[in-house]
Amino acid sequence: MPIVHIILFEFKPTITHAQVSDVCTRMLALKDTCKHPSTGQPYVKSYGGGRDTSPEGLQGAFSHGFVSEFQNEEDRKYYLEQDPAHLEFVASLKGVVENVRVVDFEPGKF
């Protein structure tokens, strides 16, 4: 069953627009740089995200959100625990991101 992975970023207040743009560009590039260990092909089914534009005012300090979809638990597990491109990206967030929220779900599963 597919798994949807939602990530929200709150950037440190001292971070420049250029730094935020760099993080967002590199985050979106993961759809191409994350390769399946056995096929060598991109394995993230879909990837998207950007700056918050919600008029509801419920986002708190989170200014950017991203959504990715994985075919199955095995792919998500590899992405989170072993994928070198993803792990390198996560390590690069130190000193830039103040807070992160992650929510994963399987569509239609309650």
C-alpha positions as CSV (number, residue, x, y, z in Angstrom):
1,M,0.0,0.0,0.0
2,P,1.4,3.5,-0.8
3,I,2.6,5.7,2.0
4,V,2.4,9.5,1.9
5,H,5.2,11.3,3.7
6,I,4.6,15.0,4.7
7,I,7.4,17.2,6.0
8,L,7.0,20.7,7.4
9,F,10.0,23.1,8.0
10,E,10.4,26.0,10.4
11,F,13.6,27.8,9.4
12,K,15.7,29.6,11.9
13,P,15.0,33.3,12.0
14,T,18.6,34.2,11.0
15,I,18.4,32.2,7.7
16,T,18.5,34.2,4.5
17,H,16.0,33.8,1.6
18,A,18.9,32.3,-0.4
19,Q,19.5,29.6,2.2
20,V,15.8,28.8,2.3
21,S,15.7,28.6,-1.5
22,D,18.8,26.3,-1.5
23,V,17.2,23.9,1.1
24,C,13.9,23.8,-0.9
25,T,15.7,23.2,-4.2
26,R,17.8,20.4,-2.7
27,M,14.7,18.9,-1.0
28,L,12.8,18.7,-4.3
29,A,15.9,17.3,-6.1
30,L,15.7,14.2,-3.8
31,K,13.0,12.8,-6.2
32,D,15.9,12.3,-8.7
33,T,18.9,11.8,-6.5
34,C,17.4,9.1,-4.3
35,K,18.0,5.8,-6.2
36,H,16.7,2.4,-5.4
37,P,19.5,0.1,-4.1
38,S,18.8,-2.8,-6.4
39,T,17.6,-1.0,-9.6
40,G,19.6,2.3,-9.4
41,Q,16.4,4.1,-10.5
42,P,14.5,6.8,-8.7
43,Y,12.0,5.2,-6.4
44,V,10.0,8.0,-4.8
45,K,6.6,7.9,-6.6
46,S,5.9,11.6,-6.3
47,Y,7.5,14.7,-4.7
48,G,6.4,18.2,-4.4
49,G,6.4,21.2,-2.0
50,G,7.0,24.8,-1.5
51,R,6.2,27.9,0.6
52,D,3.0,28.0,2.7
53,T,0.2,30.0,1.2
54,S,-2.7,29.0,3.5
55,P,-5.0,31.8,4.5
56,E,-6.2,29.9,7.6
57,G,-3.3,31.0,9.8
58,L,-2.9,27.5,11.4
59,Q,0.6,26.8,10.2
60,G,2.3,28.3,13.2
61,A,5.9,29.0,12.4
62,F,6.1,26.3,9.7
63,S,6.7,28.1,6.4
64,H,7.4,25.3,3.9
65,G,5.9,21.9,3.3
66,F,6.8,18.9,1.2
67,V,4.9,15.8,0.3
68,S,6.4,12.6,-1.1
69,E,4.9,9.2,-1.8
70,F,6.4,5.8,-1.5
71,Q,5.1,2.6,-3.1
72,N,5.5,0.6,0.1
73,E,7.0,0.4,3.6
74,E,10.2,-1.1,2.3
75,D,10.9,2.0,0.1
76,R,10.1,4.4,2.9
77,K,12.3,2.5,5.3
78,Y,15.2,2.6,2.9
79,Y,14.7,6.3,2.3
80,L,14.6,7.2,6.0
81,E,17.4,4.9,7.2
82,Q,19.8,4.1,4.4
83,D,19.5,6.3,1.3
84,P,22.8,8.2,1.1
85,A,21.2,11.2,-0.8
86,H,18.4,11.6,1.8
87,L,20.8,11.1,4.8
88,E,23.2,13.7,3.4
89,F,20.3,16.2,2.9
90,V,19.1,15.6,6.5
91,A,22.6,16.2,7.9
92,S,22.8,19.5,5.9
93,L,19.8,20.9,7.8
94,K,21.7,21.4,11.1
95,G,21.9,25.1,11.8
96,V,19.3,26.0,9.2
97,V,16.1,24.4,10.4
98,E,14.6,25.3,13.7
99,N,11.9,22.7,13.8
100,V,10.6,19.8,11.6
101,R,7.2,18.0,11.7
102,V,6.7,14.7,9.8
103,V,3.4,12.9,9.3
104,D,3.1,9.7,7.3
105,F,-0.1,7.9,6.4
106,E,-1.5,5.2,4.1
107,P,-4.4,6.7,2.1
108,G,-7.8,5.4,3.4
109,K,-6.3,3.6,6.4
110,F,-7.8,4.8,9.6
